[in-house]
Amino acid sequence: MSALQSESGNDIIQDESKGLLSLLDEIIIHIIEKLSSEDIANIADTCIRLREIVRKMTAGDESLSDFSIESIDELECK
């Protein structure tokens, strides 16, 4: 068993057989509710760029052979 703490400070017992991933949607929604619209837009933009990078990498795009996470802003996703 593992425990998380709720906003009220009470422990929430989580059965490890279900895993913490079962709480992921709820956790993400809780985090997003506290973000500004600009932050949400930035996250969405980053997700779109990351999706394009993954597509290029799985397609064997040679221009990504020396890819690093620091170079993500330099890539132009089309």
mmJSON file of the N, C-alpha and C atoms, coordinates in Angstrom:
{"data_MODEL":{"atom_site":{
"group_PDB":["ATOM","ATOM","ATOM","ATOM","ATOM","ATOM","ATOM","ATOM","ATOM","ATOM","ATOM","ATOM","ATOM","ATOM","ATOM","ATOM","ATOM","ATOM","ATOM","ATOM","ATOM","ATOM","ATOM","ATOM","ATOM","ATOM","ATOM","ATOM","ATOM","ATOM","ATOM","ATOM","ATOM","ATOM","ATOM","ATOM","ATOM","ATOM","ATOM","ATOM","ATOM","ATOM","ATOM","ATOM","ATOM","ATOM","ATOM","ATOM","ATOM","ATOM","ATOM","ATOM","ATOM","ATOM","ATOM","ATOM","ATOM","ATOM","ATOM","ATOM","ATOM","ATOM","ATOM","ATOM","ATOM","ATOM","ATOM","ATOM","ATOM","ATOM","ATOM","ATOM","ATOM","ATOM","ATOM","ATOM","ATOM","ATOM","ATOM","ATOM","ATOM","ATOM","ATOM","ATOM","ATOM","ATOM","ATOM","ATOM","ATOM","ATOM","ATOM","ATOM","ATOM","ATOM","ATOM","ATOM","ATOM","ATOM","ATOM","ATOM","ATOM","ATOM","ATOM","ATOM","ATOM","ATOM","ATOM","ATOM","ATOM","ATOM","ATOM","ATOM","ATOM","ATOM","ATOM","ATOM","ATOM","ATOM","ATOM","ATOM","ATOM","ATOM","ATOM","ATOM","ATOM","ATOM","ATOM","ATOM","ATOM","ATOM","ATOM","ATOM","ATOM","ATOM","ATOM","ATOM","ATOM","ATOM","ATOM","ATOM","ATOM","ATOM","ATOM","ATOM","ATOM","ATOM","ATOM","ATOM","ATOM","ATOM","ATOM","ATOM","ATOM","ATOM","ATOM","ATOM","ATOM","ATOM","ATOM","ATOM","ATOM","ATOM","ATOM","ATOM","ATOM","ATOM","ATOM","ATOM","ATOM","ATOM","ATOM","ATOM","ATOM","ATOM","ATOM","ATOM","ATOM","ATOM","ATOM","ATOM","ATOM","ATOM","ATOM","ATOM","ATOM","ATOM","ATOM","ATOM","ATOM","ATOM","ATOM","ATOM","ATOM","ATOM","ATOM","ATOM","ATOM","ATOM","ATOM","ATOM","ATOM","ATOM","ATOM","ATOM","ATOM","ATOM","ATOM","ATOM","ATOM","ATOM","ATOM","ATOM","ATOM","ATOM","ATOM","ATOM","ATOM","ATOM","ATOM","ATOM","ATOM","ATOM","ATOM","ATOM","ATOM","ATOM","ATOM","ATOM","ATOM","ATOM","ATOM","ATOM","ATOM","ATOM"],
"id":[1,2,3,4,5,6,7,8,9,10,11,12,13,14,15,16,17,18,19,20,21,22,23,24,25,26,27,28,29,30,31,32,33,34,35,36,37,38,39,40,41,42,43,44,45,46,47,48,49,50,51,52,53,54,55,56,57,58,59,60,61,62,63,64,65,66,67,68,69,70,71,72,73,74,75,76,77,78,79,80,81,82,83,84,85,86,87,88,89,90,91,92,93,94,95,96,97,98,99,100,101,102,103,104,105,106,107,108,109,110,111,112,113,114,115,116,117,118,119,120,121,122,123,124,125,126,127,128,129,130,131,132,133,134,135,136,137,138,139,140,141,142,143,144,145,146,147,148,149,150,151,152,153,154,155,156,157,158,159,160,161,162,163,164,165,166,167,168,169,170,171,172,173,174,175,176,177,178,179,180,181,182,183,184,185,186,187,188,189,190,191,192,193,194,195,196,197,198,199,200,201,202,203,204,205,206,207,208,209,210,211,212,213,214,215,216,217,218,219,220,221,222,223,224,225,226,227,228,229,230,231,232,233,234],
"type_symbol":["N","C","C","N","C","C","N","C","C","N","C","C","N","C","C","N","C","C","N","C","C","N","C","C","N","C","C","N","C","C","N","C","C","N","C","C","N","C","C","N","C","C","N","C","C","N","C","C","N","C","C","N","C","C","N","C","C","N","C","C","N","C","C","N","C","C","N","C","C","N","C","C","N","C","C","N","C","C","N","C","C","N","C","C","N","C","C","N","C","C","N","C","C","N","C","C","N","C","C","N","C","C","N","C","C","N","C","C","N","C","C","N","C","C","N","C","C","N","C","C","N","C","C","N","C","C","N","C","C","N","C","C","N","C","C","N","C","C","N","C","C","N","C","C","N","C","C","N","C","C","N","C","C","N","C","C","N","C","C","N","C","C","N","C","C","N","C","C","N","C","C","N","C","C","N","C","C","N","C","C","N","C","C","N","C","C","N","C","C","N","C","C","N","C","C","N","C","C","N","C","C","N","C","C","N","C","C","N","C","C","N","C","C","N","C","C","N","C","C","N","C","C","N","C","C","N","C","C","N","C","C","N","C","C"],
"label_atom_id":["N","CA","C","N","CA","C","N","CA","C","N","CA","C","N","CA","C","N","CA","C","N","CA","C","N","CA","C","N","CA","C","N","CA","C","N","CA","C","N","CA","C","N","CA","C","N","CA","C","N","CA","C","N","CA","C","N","CA","C","N","CA","C","N","CA","C","N","CA","C","N","CA","C","N","CA","C","N","CA","C","N","CA","C","N","CA","C","N","CA","C","N","CA","C","N","CA","C","N","CA","C","N","CA","C","N","CA","C","N","CA","C","N","CA","C","N","CA","C","N","CA","C","N","CA","C","N","CA","C","N","CA","C","N","CA","C","N","CA","C","N","CA","C","N","CA","C","N","CA","C","N","CA","C","N","CA","C","N","CA","C","N","CA","C","N","CA","C","N","CA","C","N","CA","C","N","CA","C","N","CA","C","N","CA","C","N","CA","C","N","CA","C","N","CA","C","N","CA","C","N","CA","C","N","CA","C","N","CA","C","N","CA","C","N","CA","C","N","CA","C","N","CA","C","N","CA","C","N","CA","C","N","CA","C","N","CA","C","N","CA","C","N","CA","C","N","CA","C","N","CA","C","N","CA","C","N","CA","C","N","CA","C","N","CA","C","N","CA","C","N","CA","C"],
"label_alt_id":[null,null,null,null,null,null,null,null,null,null,null,null,null,null,null,null,null,null,null,null,null,null,null,null,null,null,null,null,null,null,null,null,null,null,null,null,null,null,null,null,null,null,null,null,null,null,null,null,null,null,null,null,null,null,null,null,null,null,null,null,null,null,null,null,null,null,null,null,null,null,null,null,null,null,null,null,null,null,null,null,null,null,null,null,null,null,null,null,null,null,null,null,null,null,null,null,null,null,null,null,null,null,null,null,null,null,null,null,null,null,null,null,null,null,null,null,null,null,null,null,null,null,null,null,null,null,null,null,null,null,null,null,null,null,null,null,null,null,null,null,null,null,null,null,null,null,null,null,null,null,null,null,null,null,null,null,null,null,null,null,null,null,null,null,null,null,null,null,null,null,null,null,null,null,null,null,null,null,null,null,null,null,null,null,null,null,null,null,null,null,null,null,null,null,null,null,null,null,null,null,null,null,null,null,null,null,null,null,null,null,null,null,null,null,null,null,null,null,null,null,null,null,null,null,null,null,null,null,null,null,null,null,null,null],
"label_comp_id":["MET","MET","MET","SER","SER","SER","ALA","ALA","ALA","LEU","LEU","LEU","GLN","GLN","GLN","SER","SER","SER","GLU","GLU","GLU","SER","SER","SER","GLY","GLY","GLY","ASN","ASN","ASN","ASP","ASP","ASP","ILE","ILE","ILE","ILE","ILE","ILE","GLN","GLN","GLN","ASP","ASP","ASP","GLU","GLU","GLU","SER","SER","SER","LYS","LYS","LYS","GLY","GLY","GLY","LEU","LEU","LEU","LEU","LEU","LEU","SER","SER","SER","LEU","LEU","LEU","LEU","LEU","LEU","ASP","ASP","ASP","GLU","GLU","GLU","ILE","ILE","ILE","ILE","ILE","ILE","ILE","ILE","ILE","HIS","HIS","HIS","ILE","ILE","ILE","ILE","ILE","ILE","GLU","GLU","GLU","LYS","LYS","LYS","LEU","LEU","LEU","SER","SER","SER","SER","SER","SER","GLU","GLU","GLU","ASP","ASP","ASP","ILE","ILE","ILE","ALA","ALA","ALA","ASN","ASN","ASN","ILE","ILE","ILE","ALA","ALA","ALA","ASP","ASP","ASP","THR","THR","THR","CYS","CYS","CYS","ILE","ILE","ILE","ARG","ARG","ARG","LEU","LEU","LEU","ARG","ARG","ARG","GLU","GLU","GLU","ILE","ILE","ILE","VAL","VAL","VAL","ARG","ARG","ARG","LYS","LYS","LYS","MET","MET","MET","THR","THR","THR","ALA","ALA","ALA","GLY","GLY","GLY","ASP","ASP","ASP","GLU","GLU","GLU","SER","SER","SER","LEU","LEU","LEU","SER","SER","SER","ASP","ASP","ASP","PHE","PHE","PHE","SER","SER","SER","ILE","ILE","ILE","GLU","GLU","GLU","SER","SER","SER","ILE","ILE","ILE","ASP","ASP","ASP","GLU","GLU","GLU","LEU","LEU","LEU","GLU","GLU","GLU","CYS","CYS","CYS","LYS","LYS","LYS"],
"label_asym_id":["A","A","A","A","A","A","A","A","A","A","A","A","A","A","A","A","A","A","A","A","A","A","A","A","A","A","A","A","A","A","A","A","A","A","A","A","A","A","A","A","A","A","A","A","A","A","A","A","A","A","A","A","A","A","A","A","A","A","A","A","A","A","A","A","A","A","A","A","A","A","A","A","A","A","A","A","A","A","A","A","A","A","A","A","A","A","A","A","A","A","A","A","A","A","A","A","A","A","A","A","A","A","A","A","A","A","A","A","A","A","A","A","A","A","A","A","A","A","A","A","A","A","A","A","A","A","A","A","A","A","A","A","A","A","A","A","A","A","A","A","A","A","A","A","A","A","A","A","A","A","A","A","A","A","A","A","A","A","A","A","A","A","A","A","A","A","A","A","A","A","A","A","A","A","A","A","A","A","A","A","A","A","A","A","A","A","A","A","A","A","A","A","A","A","A","A","A","A","A","A","A","A","A","A","A","A","A","A","A","A","A","A","A","A","A","A","A","A","A","A","A","A","A","A","A","A","A","A","A","A","A","A","A","A"],
"label_entity_id":["1","1","1","1","1","1","1","1","1","1","1","1","1","1","1","1","1","1","1","1","1","1","1","1","1","1","1","1","1","1","1","1","1","1","1","1","1","1","1","1","1","1","1","1","1","1","1","1","1","1","1","1","1","1","1","1","1","1","1","1","1","1","1","1","1","1","1","1","1","1","1","1","1","1","1","1","1","1","1","1","1","1","1","1","1","1","1","1","1","1","1","1","1","1","1","1","1","1","1","1","1","1","1","1","1","1","1","1","1","1","1","1","1","1","1","1","1","1","1","1","1","1","1","1","1","1","1","1","1","1","1","1","1","1","1","1","1","1","1","1","1","1","1","1","1","1","1","1","1","1","1","1","1","1","1","1","1","1","1","1","1","1","1","1","1","1","1","1","1","1","1","1","1","1","1","1","1","1","1","1","1","1","1","1","1","1","1","1","1","1","1","1","1","1","1","1","1","1","1","1","1","1","1","1","1","1","1","1","1","1","1","1","1","1","1","1","1","1","1","1","1","1","1","1","1","1","1","1","1","1","1","1","1","1"],
"label_seq_id":[1,1,1,2,2,2,3,3,3,4,4,4,5,5,5,6,6,6,7,7,7,8,8,8,9,9,9,10,10,10,11,11,11,12,12,12,13,13,13,14,14,14,15,15,15,16,16,16,17,17,17,18,18,18,19,19,19,20,20,20,21,21,21,22,22,22,23,23,23,24,24,24,25,25,25,26,26,26,27,27,27,28,28,28,29,29,29,30,30,30,31,31,31,32,32,32,33,33,33,34,34,34,35,35,35,36,36,36,37,37,37,38,38,38,39,39,39,40,40,40,41,41,41,42,42,42,43,43,43,44,44,44,45,45,45,46,46,46,47,47,47,48,48,48,49,49,49,50,50,50,51,51,51,52,52,52,53,53,53,54,54,54,55,55,55,56,56,56,57,57,57,58,58,58,59,59,59,60,60,60,61,61,61,62,62,62,63,63,63,64,64,64,65,65,65,66,66,66,67,67,67,68,68,68,69,69,69,70,70,70,71,71,71,72,72,72,73,73,73,74,74,74,75,75,75,76,76,76,77,77,77,78,78,78],
"pdbx_PDB_ins_code":[null,null,null,null,null,null,null,null,null,null,null,null,null,null,null,null,null,null,null,null,null,null,null,null,null,null,null,null,null,null,null,null,null,null,null,null,null,null,null,null,null,null,null,null,null,null,null,null,null,null,null,null,null,null,null,null,null,null,null,null,null,null,null,null,null,null,null,null,null,null,null,null,null,null,null,null,null,null,null,null,null,null,null,null,null,null,null,null,null,null,null,null,null,null,null,null,null,null,null,null,null,null,null,null,null,null,null,null,null,null,null,null,null,null,null,null,null,null,null,null,null,null,null,null,null,null,null,null,null,null,null,null,null,null,null,null,null,null,null,null,null,null,null,null,null,null,null,null,null,null,null,null,null,null,null,null,null,null,null,null,null,null,null,null,null,null,null,null,null,null,null,null,null,null,null,null,null,null,null,null,null,null,null,null,null,null,null,null,null,null,null,null,null,null,null,null,null,null,null,null,null,null,null,null,null,null,null,null,null,null,null,null,null,null,null,null,null,null,null,null,null,null,null,null,null,null,null,null,null,null,null,null,null,null],
"Cartn_x":[0.834,0.0,0.875,0.401,1.081,0.05,0.533,-0.386,-0.046,-1.073,-0.949,-1.665,-1.375,-2.04,-3.035,-4.25,-5.279,-5.063,-5.845,-5.732,-5.991,-6.863,-7.187,-6.114,-5.105,-4.009,-4.202,-5.345,-5.598,-4.891,-4.428,-3.782,-4.829,-4.536,-5.376,-4.6,-5.143,-4.464,-4.724,-3.648,-3.733,-3.233,-4.067,-3.678,-2.665,-1.453,-0.397,-0.728,-1.622,-1.973,-2.689,-3.4,-4.024,-3.0,-2.045,-0.997,-1.439,-0.452,-0.717,-1.245,-1.012,-1.507,-3.025,-3.696,-5.154,-5.619,-4.759,-5.087,-4.623,-3.948,-3.309,-4.283,-5.418,-6.387,-6.828,-7.136,-7.589,-6.495,-5.266,-4.141,-3.918,-3.955,-3.752,-4.844,-6.086,-7.188,-6.992,-6.591,-6.357,-5.261,-4.204,-3.1,-3.559,-4.246,-4.683,-5.64,-6.487,-7.43,-6.721,-5.493,-4.752,-3.862,-3.813,-2.961,-3.702,-2.936,-3.524,-3.741,-4.553,-4.81,-3.53,-2.631,-1.352,-0.495,-0.47,0.284,-0.283,-1.599,-2.241,-1.919,-1.938,-1.602,-0.154,0.753,2.165,2.348,1.637,1.717,1.187,0.068,-0.508,0.457,1.083,2.052,3.233,3.726,4.842,4.443,3.234,2.764,2.695,2.22,2.143,3.537,4.498,5.867,6.498,6.263,6.811,6.216,4.917,4.283,4.928,5.21,5.848,7.266,7.984,9.338,9.295,8.353,8.224,7.897,7.01,6.689,7.928,8.717,9.927,10.94,11.068,12.038,11.631,10.353,9.91,9.923,9.919,10.007,11.46,12.402,13.817,14.349,13.812,14.256,15.72,16.589,18.027,18.368,17.519,17.813,17.734,17.179,17.064,18.134,19.13,20.139,20.94,21.095,21.829,20.885,19.636,18.615,18.959,18.715,18.799,17.621,17.243,16.093,16.317,17.562,17.866,17.569,17.548,17.341,15.873,14.96,13.545,13.014,13.453,12.975,13.515,14.586,15.182,14.478,13.705,13.032,11.793,11.573,10.354,9.458,8.355,7.406,6.42,6.301,5.404,4.201],
"Cartn_y":[-1.19,0.0,1.248,2.283,3.569,4.613,5.761,6.805,8.118,8.829,10.19,11.076,12.347,13.24,14.113,14.182,15.014,16.463,17.371,18.789,19.049,18.262,18.452,17.879,17.24,16.689,15.241,14.654,13.251,12.355,11.21,10.255,9.529,9.385,8.597,7.318,6.195,4.917,4.444,4.083,3.629,2.196,1.3,-0.09,-0.147,-0.636,-0.651,-1.559,-2.53,-3.398,-2.606,-1.548,-0.665,0.312,0.702,1.622,3.068,3.916,5.349,5.873,5.129,5.572,5.677,4.912,5.001,6.363,7.08,8.421,9.518,9.139,10.123,11.154,10.717,11.668,12.681,12.192,13.068,14.057,13.588,14.453,15.514,15.113,16.064,17.13,16.719,17.685,18.654,18.147,18.999,20.028,19.619,20.533,21.564,21.12,22.024,23.09,22.716,23.685,24.873,24.675,25.73,26.547,26.173,26.869,28.019,28.978,30.069,29.583,30.317,29.921,29.987,30.912,31.003,29.761,29.294,28.078,26.869,26.769,25.651,25.698,26.892,27.039,26.64,27.003,26.627,25.115,24.481,23.025,22.357,22.85,22.285,22.431,23.597,23.835,22.871,22.676,21.752,20.328,19.918,18.571,18.37,19.387,19.3,19.159,19.95,19.862,18.519,18.012,16.708,15.592,15.681,14.675,14.66,15.841,15.931,15.352,15.61,15.068,13.545,12.992,11.532,10.958,11.61,11.143,11.134,12.206,12.278,11.22,11.007,10.022,8.613,8.299,6.952,6.745,7.838,7.738,7.678,7.768,7.695,8.966,10.104,11.402,11.627,11.713,11.887,13.213,14.229,15.532,15.477,14.392,14.26,13.343,12.977,12.042,12.61,13.925,14.532,15.33,14.868,15.548,15.518,16.618,16.671,17.485,17.285,17.989,19.499,19.929,21.36,21.981,21.161,21.691,21.737,21.413,21.348,22.678,23.791,25.098,25.476,24.824,25.135,24.413,23.385,22.607,23.332,23.258,23.815,22.655,22.531,21.461,21.951,21.184,21.578,20.684],
"Cartn_z":[0.0,0.0,0.0,-0.637,-0.594,-0.2,0.249,0.695,0.024,-0.375,-0.876,0.123,0.091,1.018,0.267,0.773,0.159,0.565,-0.038,0.289,1.767,2.381,3.793,4.71,4.121,4.913,5.295,4.947,5.259,4.26,4.745,3.85,3.014,1.736,0.836,0.563,0.984,0.791,-0.635,-1.317,-2.705,-2.773,-3.244,-3.437,-4.573,-4.285,-5.297,-6.47,-6.263,-7.383,-8.477,-8.1,-9.084,-9.624,-8.814,-9.23,-9.174,-9.147,-9.095,-10.42,-11.507,-12.808,-12.839,-11.982,-11.952,-11.453,-10.756,-10.271,-11.215,-12.291,-13.162,-13.721,-14.252,-14.811,-13.766,-12.581,-11.5,-11.095,-11.033,-10.665,-11.733,-12.999,-14.099,-14.09,-13.917,-13.869,-12.714,-11.567,-10.393,-10.674,-11.337,-11.668,-12.691,-13.737,-14.801,-14.274,-13.334,-12.764,-12.128,-11.69,-11.009,-11.949,-13.23,-14.19,-14.866,-15.326,-16.109,-17.54,-18.29,-19.679,-20.509,-20.181,-20.903,-20.652,-19.4,-19.076,-19.818,-19.859,-20.554,-22.041,-22.627,-24.049,-24.306,-23.41,-23.561,-23.476,-22.557,-22.424,-23.691,-24.198,-25.426,-26.595,-26.71,-27.785,-27.678,-26.464,-26.247,-26.615,-26.254,-26.593,-28.099,-28.808,-30.272,-30.867,-30.369,-30.892,-30.559,-29.351,-28.979,-29.835,-30.13,-30.981,-32.36,-32.901,-34.214,-34.173,-33.099,-32.951,-32.921,-32.154,-32.077,-33.45,-34.191,-35.547,-36.436,-36.363,-37.186,-36.764,-35.456,-34.969,-35.378,-35.301,-35.666,-37.17,-37.929,-39.387,-39.846,-38.903,-39.251,-39.862,-39.486,-40.013,-39.634,-40.642,-40.419,-39.746,-39.903,-39.295,-37.775,-37.222,-35.776,-35.191,-35.97,-35.482,-34.316,-34.263,-33.15,-32.248,-32.149,-31.361,-29.877,-29.212,-27.754,-27.253,-26.02,-25.466,-25.474,-25.399,-25.423,-26.783,-27.828,-29.173,-29.582,-28.683,-29.04,-29.552,-28.982,-29.427,-30.796,-31.224,-32.517,-33.662,-33.335,-34.371,-34.859,-36.142,-36.714,-37.094,-36.395,-36.688,-37.727,-38.781,-39.878,-39.928],
"occupancy":[1.0,1.0,1.0,1.0,1.0,1.0,1.0,1.0,1.0,1.0,1.0,1.0,1.0,1.0,1.0,1.0,1.0,1.0,1.0,1.0,1.0,1.0,1.0,1.0,1.0,1.0,1.0,1.0,1.0,1.0,1.0,1.0,1.0,1.0,1.0,1.0,1.0,1.0,1.0,1.0,1.0,1.0,1.0,1.0,1.0,1.0,1.0,1.0,1.0,1.0,1.0,1.0,1.0,1.0,1.0,1.0,1.0,1.0,1.0,1.0,1.0,1.0,1.0,1.0,1.0,1.0,1.0,1.0,1.0,1.0,1.0,1.0,1.0,1.0,1.0,1.0,1.0,1.0,1.0,1.0,1.0,1.0,1.0,1.0,1.0,1.0,1.0,1.0,1.0,1.0,1.0,1.0,1.0,1.0,1.0,1.0,1.0,1.0,1.0,1.0,1.0,1.0,1.0,1.0,1.0,1.0,1.0,1.0,1.0,1.0,1.0,1.0,1.0,1.0,1.0,1.0,1.0,1.0,1.0,1.0,1.0,1.0,1.0,1.0,1.0,1.0,1.0,1.0,1.0,1.0,1.0,1.0,1.0,1.0,1.0,1.0,1.0,1.0,1.0,1.0,1.0,1.0,1.0,1.0,1.0,1.0,1.0,1.0,1.0,1.0,1.0,1.0,1.0,1.0,1.0,1.0,1.0,1.0,1.0,1.0,1.0,1.0,1.0,1.0,1.0,1.0,1.0,1.0,1.0,1.0,1.0,1.0,1.0,1.0,1.0,1.0,1.0,1.0,1.0,1.0,1.0,1.0,1.0,1.0,1.0,1.0,1.0,1.0,1.0,1.0,1.0,1.0,1.0,1.0,1.0,1.0,1.0,1.0,1.0,1.0,1.0,1.0,1.0,1.0,1.0,1.0,1.0,1.0,1.0,1.0,1.0,1.0,1.0,1.0,1.0,1.0,1.0,1.0,1.0,1.0,1.0,1.0,1.0,1.0,1.0,1.0,1.0,1.0,1.0,1.0,1.0,1.0,1.0,1.0],
"B_iso_or_equiv":[0.0,0.0,0.0,0.0,0.0,0.0,0.0,0.0,0.0,0.0,0.0,0.0,0.0,0.0,0.0,0.0,0.0,0.0,0.0,0.0,0.0,0.0,0.0,0.0,0.0,0.0,0.0,0.0,0.0,0.0,0.0,0.0,0.0,0.0,0.0,0.0,0.0,0.0,0.0,0.0,0.0,0.0,0.0,0.0,0.0,0.0,0.0,0.0,0.0,0.0,0.0,0.0,0.0,0.0,0.0,0.0,0.0,0.0,0.0,0.0,0.0,0.0,0.0,0.0,0.0,0.0,0.0,0.0,0.0,0.0,0.0,0.0,0.0,0.0,0.0,0.0,0.0,0.0,0.0,0.0,0.0,0.0,0.0,0.0,0.0,0.0,0.0,0.0,0.0,0.0,0.0,0.0,0.0,0.0,0.0,0.0,0.0,0.0,0.0,0.0,0.0,0.0,0.0,0.0,0.0,0.0,0.0,0.0,0.0,0.0,0.0,0.0,0.0,0.0,0.0,0.0,0.0,0.0,0.0,0.0,0.0,0.0,0.0,0.0,0.0,0.0,0.0,0.0,0.0,0.0,0.0,0.0,0.0,0.0,0.0,0.0,0.0,0.0,0.0,0.0,0.0,0.0,0.0,0.0,0.0,0.0,0.0,0.0,0.0,0.0,0.0,0.0,0.0,0.0,0.0,0.0,0.0,0.0,0.0,0.0,0.0,0.0,0.0,0.0,0.0,0.0,0.0,0.0,0.0,0.0,0.0,0.0,0.0,0.0,0.0,0.0,0.0,0.0,0.0,0.0,0.0,0.0,0.0,0.0,0.0,0.0,0.0,0.0,0.0,0.0,0.0,0.0,0.0,0.0,0.0,0.0,0.0,0.0,0.0,0.0,0.0,0.0,0.0,0.0,0.0,0.0,0.0,0.0,0.0,0.0,0.0,0.0,0.0,0.0,0.0,0.0,0.0,0.0,0.0,0.0,0.0,0.0,0.0,0.0,0.0,0.0,0.0,0.0,0.0,0.0,0.0,0.0,0.0,0.0],
"pdbx_formal_charge":[null,null,null,null,null,null,null,null,null,null,null,null,null,null,null,null,null,null,null,null,null,null,null,null,null,null,null,null,null,null,null,null,null,null,null,null,null,null,null,null,null,null,null,null,null,null,null,null,null,null,null,null,null,null,null,null,null,null,null,null,null,null,null,null,null,null,null,null,null,null,null,null,null,null,null,null,null,null,null,null,null,null,null,null,null,null,null,null,null,null,null,null,null,null,null,null,null,null,null,null,null,null,null,null,null,null,null,null,null,null,null,null,null,null,null,null,null,null,null,null,null,null,null,null,null,null,null,null,null,null,null,null,null,null,null,null,null,null,null,null,null,null,null,null,null,null,null,null,null,null,null,null,null,null,null,null,null,null,null,null,null,null,null,null,null,null,null,null,null,null,null,null,null,null,null,null,null,null,null,null,null,null,null,null,null,null,null,null,null,null,null,null,null,null,null,null,null,null,null,null,null,null,null,null,null,null,null,null,null,null,null,null,null,null,null,null,null,null,null,null,null,null,null,null,null,null,null,null,null,null,null,null,null,null],
"auth_seq_id":[1,1,1,2,2,2,3,3,3,4,4,4,5,5,5,6,6,6,7,7,7,8,8,8,9,9,9,10,10,10,11,11,11,12,12,12,13,13,13,14,14,14,15,15,15,16,16,16,17,17,17,18,18,18,19,19,19,20,20,20,21,21,21,22,22,22,23,23,23,24,24,24,25,25,25,26,26,26,27,27,27,28,28,28,29,29,29,30,30,30,31,31,31,32,32,32,33,33,33,34,34,34,35,35,35,36,36,36,37,37,37,38,38,38,39,39,39,40,40,40,41,41,41,42,42,42,43,43,43,44,44,44,45,45,45,46,46,46,47,47,47,48,48,48,49,49,49,50,50,50,51,51,51,52,52,52,53,53,53,54,54,54,55,55,55,56,56,56,57,57,57,58,58,58,59,59,59,60,60,60,61,61,61,62,62,62,63,63,63,64,64,64,65,65,65,66,66,66,67,67,67,68,68,68,69,69,69,70,70,70,71,71,71,72,72,72,73,73,73,74,74,74,75,75,75,76,76,76,77,77,77,78,78,78],
"auth_comp_id":["MET","MET","MET","SER","SER","SER","ALA","ALA","ALA","LEU","LEU","LEU","GLN","GLN","GLN","SER","SER","SER","GLU","GLU","GLU","SER","SER","SER","GLY","GLY","GLY","ASN","ASN","ASN","ASP","ASP","ASP","ILE","ILE","ILE","ILE","ILE","ILE","GLN","GLN","GLN","ASP","ASP","ASP","GLU","GLU","GLU","SER","SER","SER","LYS","LYS","LYS","GLY","GLY","GLY","LEU","LEU","LEU","LEU","LEU","LEU","SER","SER","SER","LEU","LEU","LEU","LEU","LEU","LEU","ASP","ASP","ASP","GLU","GLU","GLU","ILE","ILE","ILE","ILE","ILE","ILE","ILE","ILE","ILE","HIS","HIS","HIS","ILE","ILE","ILE","ILE","ILE","ILE","GLU","GLU","GLU","LYS","LYS","LYS","LEU","LEU","LEU","SER","SER","SER","SER","SER","SER","GLU","GLU","GLU","ASP","ASP","ASP","ILE","ILE","ILE","ALA","ALA","ALA","ASN","ASN","ASN","ILE","ILE","ILE","ALA","ALA","ALA","ASP","ASP","ASP","THR","THR","THR","CYS","CYS","CYS","ILE","ILE","ILE","ARG","ARG","ARG","LEU","LEU","LEU","ARG","ARG","ARG","GLU","GLU","GLU","ILE","ILE","ILE","VAL","VAL","VAL","ARG","ARG","ARG","LYS","LYS","LYS","MET","MET","MET","THR","THR","THR","ALA","ALA","ALA","GLY","GLY","GLY","ASP","ASP","ASP","GLU","GLU","GLU","SER","SER","SER","LEU","LEU","LEU","SER","SER","SER","ASP","ASP","ASP","PHE","PHE","PHE","SER","SER","SER","ILE","ILE","ILE","GLU","GLU","GLU","SER","SER","SER","ILE","ILE","ILE","ASP","ASP","ASP","GLU","GLU","GLU","LEU","LEU","LEU","GLU","GLU","GLU","CYS","CYS","CYS","LYS","LYS","LYS"],
"auth_asym_id":["A","A","A","A","A","A","A","A","A","A","A","A","A","A","A","A","A","A","A","A","A","A","A","A","A","A","A","A","A","A","A","A","A","A","A","A","A","A","A","A","A","A","A","A","A","A","A","A","A","A","A","A","A","A","A","A","A","A","A","A","A","A","A","A","A","A","A","A","A","A","A","A","A","A","A","A","A","A","A","A","A","A","A","A","A","A","A","A","A","A","A","A","A","A","A","A","A","A","A","A","A","A","A","A","A","A","A","A","A","A","A","A","A","A","A","A","A","A","A","A","A","A","A","A","A","A","A","A","A","A","A","A","A","A","A","A","A","A","A","A","A","A","A","A","A","A","A","A","A","A","A","A","A","A","A","A","A","A","A","A","A","A","A","A","A","A","A","A","A","A","A","A","A","A","A","A","A","A","A","A","A","A","A","A","A","A","A","A","A","A","A","A","A","A","A","A","A","A","A","A","A","A","A","A","A","A","A","A","A","A","A","A","A","A","A","A","A","A","A","A","A","A","A","A","A","A","A","A","A","A","A","A","A","A"],
"auth_atom_id":["N","CA","C","N","CA","C","N","CA","C","N","CA","C","N","CA","C","N","CA","C","N","CA","C","N","CA","C","N","CA","C","N","CA","C","N","CA","C","N","CA","C","N","CA","C","N","CA","C","N","CA","C","N","CA","C","N","CA","C","N","CA","C","N","CA","C","N","CA","C","N","CA","C","N","CA","C","N","CA","C","N","CA","C","N","CA","C","N","CA","C","N","CA","C","N","CA","C","N","CA","C","N","CA","C","N","CA","C","N","CA","C","N","CA","C","N","CA","C","N","CA","C","N","CA","C","N","CA","C","N","CA","C","N","CA","C","N","CA","C","N","CA","C","N","CA","C","N","CA","C","N","CA","C","N","CA","C","N","CA","C","N","CA","C","N","CA","C","N","CA","C","N","CA","C","N","CA","C","N","CA","C","N","CA","C","N","CA","C","N","CA","C","N","CA","C","N","CA","C","N","CA","C","N","CA","C","N","CA","C","N","CA","C","N","CA","C","N","CA","C","N","CA","C","N","CA","C","N","CA","C","N","CA","C","N","CA","C","N","CA","C","N","CA","C","N","CA","C","N","CA","C","N","CA","C","N","CA","C","N","CA","C","N","CA","C","N","CA","C","N","CA","C"],
"pdbx_PDB_model_num":[1,1,1,1,1,1,1,1,1,1,1,1,1,1,1,1,1,1,1,1,1,1,1,1,1,1,1,1,1,1,1,1,1,1,1,1,1,1,1,1,1,1,1,1,1,1,1,1,1,1,1,1,1,1,1,1,1,1,1,1,1,1,1,1,1,1,1,1,1,1,1,1,1,1,1,1,1,1,1,1,1,1,1,1,1,1,1,1,1,1,1,1,1,1,1,1,1,1,1,1,1,1,1,1,1,1,1,1,1,1,1,1,1,1,1,1,1,1,1,1,1,1,1,1,1,1,1,1,1,1,1,1,1,1,1,1,1,1,1,1,1,1,1,1,1,1,1,1,1,1,1,1,1,1,1,1,1,1,1,1,1,1,1,1,1,1,1,1,1,1,1,1,1,1,1,1,1,1,1,1,1,1,1,1,1,1,1,1,1,1,1,1,1,1,1,1,1,1,1,1,1,1,1,1,1,1,1,1,1,1,1,1,1,1,1,1,1,1,1,1,1,1,1,1,1,1,1,1,1,1,1,1,1,1]
}}}
